[in-house]
């Protein structure tokens, strides 16, 4: 049984079991108030927490635009323009040439990011900011990929060309946000901020796990330049480690056995430390990676004009008003 077939069987079993228990109520779920387990976004967190979550807001804008454009050819300005708050439209977004399954998954990711933006912006209130200038063009991804691979590609990498390319491009983004949430968690003061970040981290980690699972199923497939999917993820992870300047906090799909779970396997379906605990990045380290410059004082990459918020702008020396 293939990995993807096994996952599909498990999902089918879980869904059937859930529906058998909850079928009498399933038709009445929509329109009801949130459950006690839901996060209700209301303002009122201290500034020390807000400035940490501001870093995440930049990443959520990036993920929302990239996933929505990839799946539908439209971004936030179509799905919920109020969240952009007048910020400039992203550069280079386009609909990807995806198979139905990948399109469905990426569309779900995009809608999840719309929810994340809603929760963060409502919680930050006046400390939220408009969408920063984003560049999700194929040129930016190709430049990132060439630097990660350490070679100029004969045919530029196009994340929107097909499903495999889109999955490899997607591999670049959510995990960085995931490590940022882990890094921010110990520094948060308020229970409200801790609850928000824990909930966001759960979904970001889930997205990364889905992407890694899909890529792991084709890890031995040769993609370009004679490299397999696994080899490309390893080079992307190594490049992000290089940009972050903090040693190994990022691992590909296949690793030396010493980095595998309990030092016993080379397969690496999830990236984690020697105790299988998730790695952490600081806000500054996150910015070094997504700028593609290795320097949080020097913007570039997905943020040609830099990220926004107290931490990002203090590093750039360009504090701006956080409320329009």
C-alpha positions as CSV (number, residue, x, y, z in Angstrom):
1,X,0.0,0.0,0.0
2,X,1.4,3.4,-1.0
3,X,1.9,6.1,1.6
4,X,-0.8,8.3,0.0
5,X,-3.2,5.4,-0.2
6,X,-2.6,4.6,3.5
7,X,-3.3,8.3,4.4
8,X,-6.5,8.2,2.4
9,X,-7.7,5.0,4.1
10,X,-7.0,6.5,7.6
11,X,-8.9,9.7,6.7
12,X,-11.8,7.7,5.4
13,X,-12.0,5.5,8.6
14,X,-11.7,8.6,10.9
15,X,-14.4,10.4,8.9
16,X,-16.8,7.4,9.0
17,X,-16.3,6.9,12.7
18,X,-16.9,10.6,13.4
19,X,-20.0,10.8,11.2
20,X,-21.4,7.7,12.8
21,X,-21.3,9.4,16.2
22,X,-22.2,13.0,15.1
23,X,-24.5,12.4,12.1
24,X,-27.6,13.5,14.0
25,X,-26.1,16.9,14.6
26,X,-24.0,17.4,11.5
27,X,-26.8,19.1,9.6
28,X,-27.2,21.6,12.4
29,X,-23.6,22.7,12.9
30,X,-23.4,25.6,10.5
31,X,-24.7,28.9,11.9
32,X,-24.2,27.9,15.5
33,X,-22.0,29.9,17.9
34,X,-18.4,28.8,18.2
35,X,-17.7,25.9,20.6
36,X,-15.8,26.4,23.9
37,X,-12.7,25.1,22.2
38,X,-12.6,27.9,19.6
39,X,-10.3,30.9,19.9
40,X,-12.4,34.1,20.0
41,X,-10.3,37.0,18.7
42,X,-10.7,40.2,20.8
43,X,-8.1,42.9,21.3
44,X,-6.3,43.4,24.6
45,X,-2.8,41.8,24.6
46,X,0.3,43.7,25.9
47,X,2.6,45.3,23.4
48,X,5.4,42.9,24.3
49,X,3.2,40.1,22.9
50,X,1.8,42.1,20.0
51,X,5.3,42.9,18.6
52,X,6.1,39.1,18.5
53,X,2.8,38.3,16.8
54,X,3.4,41.1,14.3
55,X,6.3,39.1,12.9
56,X,3.9,36.2,12.3
57,X,1.4,38.5,10.6
58,X,3.9,39.2,7.9
59,X,4.3,35.5,7.2
60,X,0.5,34.9,7.3
61,X,0.1,37.5,4.6
62,X,2.7,35.8,2.5
63,X,1.2,32.3,2.9
64,X,-2.4,33.5,2.2
65,X,-1.5,35.3,-1.0
66,X,0.8,32.5,-2.3
67,X,-1.7,29.7,-1.5
68,X,-4.8,31.5,-2.8
69,X,-3.2,32.7,-6.0
70,X,-1.7,29.2,-6.6
71,X,-5.1,27.5,-6.2
72,X,-7.4,30.1,-7.8
73,X,-5.5,32.9,-9.5
74,X,-7.0,35.3,-7.0
75,X,-5.7,36.7,-3.7
76,X,-6.9,38.5,-0.6
77,X,-8.2,41.4,-2.6
78,X,-10.8,39.0,-4.0
79,X,-11.4,36.8,-0.9
80,X,-11.4,39.5,1.8
81,X,-10.0,42.9,0.8
82,X,-10.6,44.2,4.3
83,X,-7.7,42.1,5.6
84,X,-5.2,43.8,3.2
85,X,-6.2,47.1,4.8
86,X,-5.1,49.0,1.8
87,X,-1.7,47.4,1.4
88,X,-0.2,47.0,-2.1
89,X,-1.2,43.9,-4.1
90,X,1.4,41.2,-4.3
91,X,3.8,41.0,-7.2
92,X,3.7,38.0,-9.6
93,X,0.9,35.9,-8.2
94,X,-0.7,33.5,-10.6
95,X,-2.8,30.3,-10.7
96,X,-0.6,27.2,-10.8
97,X,-1.1,24.2,-13.1
98,X,-2.2,21.7,-10.4
99,X,-3.8,18.3,-10.3
100,X,-7.1,18.2,-8.6
101,X,-5.9,16.9,-5.2
102,X,-3.1,19.4,-4.9
103,X,-5.3,22.2,-5.9
104,X,-7.8,21.2,-3.3
105,X,-5.2,21.0,-0.5
106,X,-3.6,24.3,-1.5
107,X,-7.0,26.0,-1.7
108,X,-7.8,24.8,1.8
109,X,-4.4,26.1,3.0
110,X,-5.2,29.5,1.5
111,X,-8.6,29.7,3.2
112,X,-7.0,28.7,6.5
113,X,-4.6,31.6,6.2
114,X,-7.5,33.9,5.7
115,X,-8.8,32.7,9.0
116,X,-5.3,33.2,10.6
117,X,-5.2,36.8,9.3
118,X,-8.7,37.5,10.7
119,X,-7.7,36.1,14.1
120,X,-4.4,38.0,14.3
121,X,-5.7,41.3,13.0
122,X,-8.7,41.3,15.4
123,X,-6.4,40.4,18.3
124,X,-3.8,43.0,17.5
125,X,-6.4,45.6,16.7
126,X,-4.6,49.0,16.4
127,X,-1.2,47.2,16.4
128,X,-2.0,45.4,13.2
129,X,-0.7,46.8,9.9
130,X,-1.6,46.8,6.2
131,X,-0.4,44.0,3.9
132,X,3.3,44.6,3.2
133,X,4.6,44.6,-0.4
134,X,5.0,40.9,-1.3
135,X,6.8,39.4,-4.2
136,X,5.6,35.9,-5.0
137,X,6.7,35.9,-8.6
138,X,8.4,32.9,-10.3
139,X,11.6,35.0,-10.5
140,X,11.9,35.3,-6.7
141,X,11.3,31.5,-6.2
142,X,13.7,30.7,-9.0
143,X,16.4,32.9,-7.4
144,X,15.8,31.3,-4.0
145,X,16.0,27.8,-5.6
146,X,19.2,28.6,-7.5
147,X,20.9,29.8,-4.4
148,X,19.7,26.8,-2.4
149,X,21.0,24.4,-5.1
150,X,24.2,26.4,-5.6
151,X,23.8,26.4,-9.4
152,X,22.1,28.3,-12.2
153,X,19.3,26.4,-13.7
154,X,19.1,26.0,-17.5
155,X,15.4,26.5,-17.2
156,X,14.3,28.9,-14.4
157,X,12.3,27.3,-11.6
158,X,8.6,28.1,-12.0
159,X,6.6,27.3,-8.9
160,X,3.4,27.6,-10.8
161,X,4.3,25.2,-13.6
162,X,3.1,21.9,-12.1
163,X,2.1,20.3,-8.8
164,X,5.6,19.0,-7.9
165,X,7.1,22.5,-8.4
166,X,4.3,24.0,-6.4
167,X,4.8,21.6,-3.5
168,X,8.6,22.3,-3.5
169,X,7.9,26.1,-3.5
170,X,5.4,25.6,-0.7
171,X,8.0,23.7,1.3
172,X,9.9,26.9,1.5
173,X,7.3,28.9,3.5
174,X,5.1,27.4,6.2
175,X,7.9,25.7,8.2
176,X,9.6,29.0,8.7
177,X,6.4,30.4,10.3
178,X,6.1,27.2,12.3
179,X,9.6,27.7,13.8
180,X,8.8,31.3,14.4
181,X,5.7,30.5,16.5
182,X,7.7,28.0,18.5
183,X,10.4,30.6,19.1
184,X,7.9,33.3,20.2
185,X,5.9,31.0,22.6
186,X,8.3,31.2,25.6
187,X,8.4,35.0,25.4
188,X,4.6,35.6,25.5
189,X,3.1,37.0,28.6
190,X,-0.7,37.0,28.3
191,X,-2.8,33.8,28.2
192,X,-4.7,35.3,25.2
193,X,-1.6,35.6,23.1
194,X,-0.4,32.1,24.2
195,X,-3.7,30.6,23.2
196,X,-3.7,32.3,19.8
197,X,-0.1,31.3,19.0
198,X,-0.7,27.7,20.1
199,X,-3.7,27.5,17.8
200,X,-1.9,29.0,14.9
201,X,1.2,26.8,15.5
202,X,-1.0,23.7,15.4
203,X,-2.4,24.5,11.9
204,X,1.0,25.7,10.5
205,X,2.6,22.5,11.7
206,X,-0.2,20.6,10.1
207,X,0.3,22.3,6.8
208,X,4.0,21.6,6.9
209,X,3.3,17.9,7.8
210,X,0.9,17.6,4.8
211,X,3.4,19.1,2.4
212,X,6.2,16.9,3.7
213,X,4.0,13.8,3.4
214,X,3.1,14.6,-0.2
215,X,6.7,15.2,-1.0
216,X,7.9,12.1,0.9
217,X,5.7,10.0,-1.3
218,X,7.7,11.1,-4.3
219,X,11.1,11.6,-2.6
220,X,13.0,9.5,-5.1
221,X,11.5,11.2,-8.2
222,X,14.0,13.1,-10.2
223,X,12.9,16.7,-10.8
224,X,15.6,18.8,-12.4
225,X,19.4,19.1,-12.6
226,X,19.6,15.4,-11.9
227,X,18.3,16.0,-8.3
228,X,15.5,14.1,-6.6
229,X,12.7,15.6,-4.5
230,X,14.5,14.5,-1.3
231,X,17.8,16.1,-2.4
232,X,16.1,19.4,-3.3
233,X,14.3,19.6,0.1
234,X,17.7,18.9,1.8
235,X,19.3,21.7,-0.1
236,X,16.4,24.1,0.7
237,X,16.7,23.3,4.4
238,X,20.4,23.7,4.4
239,X,20.1,27.0,2.7
240,X,17.6,28.2,5.2
241,X,19.9,27.1,8.0
242,X,22.7,29.2,6.3
243,X,20.4,32.2,6.0
244,X,19.4,31.9,9.7
245,X,22.9,31.7,11.1
246,X,21.8,29.4,13.9
247,X,23.0,26.0,13.0
248,X,20.6,23.2,12.2
249,X,16.9,24.1,12.8
250,X,15.8,22.8,9.5
251,X,16.0,19.4,7.9
252,X,15.1,17.8,4.6
253,X,13.1,14.6,3.9
254,X,16.1,12.3,4.1
255,X,18.9,12.9,6.6
256,X,21.9,11.2,8.1
257,X,20.8,8.6,10.6
258,X,22.2,10.7,13.4
259,X,19.5,13.3,12.7
260,X,16.7,10.8,12.2
261,X,14.2,9.9,15.0
262,X,16.2,8.4,17.9
263,X,19.2,8.2,15.6
264,X,17.7,5.1,14.0
265,X,16.3,6.1,10.6
266,X,17.2,8.3,7.6
267,X,13.6,9.0,6.7
268,X,12.5,12.3,8.1
269,X,8.8,12.9,7.6
270,X,8.9,15.6,10.2
271,X,11.7,18.1,11.0
272,X,12.6,18.0,14.7
273,X,15.6,17.9,17.1
274,X,17.3,14.9,18.7
275,X,14.3,14.4,20.9
276,X,11.8,14.9,18.1
277,X,10.8,18.3,19.6
278,X,10.2,21.1,17.1
279,X,13.0,23.6,16.3
280,X,12.6,27.3,17.1
281,X,13.6,30.6,15.4
282,X,13.5,34.1,16.7
283,X,11.7,36.8,14.8
284,X,15.0,38.2,13.5
285,X,16.0,34.7,12.3
286,X,12.7,34.3,10.5
287,X,13.3,37.7,8.7
288,X,16.8,36.6,7.6
289,X,15.3,33.6,5.9
290,X,12.3,35.2,4.2
291,X,14.3,38.2,3.0
292,X,16.7,35.7,1.4
293,X,19.6,37.9,2.4
294,X,20.7,36.3,5.7
295,X,20.4,39.8,7.2
296,X,17.3,41.2,8.9
297,X,18.5,44.7,8.3
298,X,18.5,44.1,4.5
299,X,15.2,43.3,2.8
300,X,14.7,41.3,-0.3
301,X,13.2,38.0,-1.5
302,X,9.5,37.8,-0.7
303,X,9.6,41.2,1.0
304,X,11.3,43.6,-1.4
305,X,10.5,46.6,0.9
306,X,10.9,44.7,4.1
307,X,8.4,43.3,6.6
308,X,6.3,45.4,8.9
309,X,5.8,45.7,12.7
310,X,7.9,46.9,15.6
311,X,10.6,44.2,15.4
312,X,11.0,44.2,11.6
313,X,11.0,48.0,11.3
314,X,13.4,48.6,14.1
315,X,15.8,46.3,12.4
316,X,15.3,48.2,9.2
317,X,15.5,51.5,11.0
318,X,12.2,52.6,9.5
319,X,9.5,52.5,12.1
320,X,6.1,53.3,10.5
321,X,2.7,53.9,12.0
322,X,1.0,50.5,12.6
323,X,-2.4,51.9,12.1
324,X,-3.9,53.3,9.0
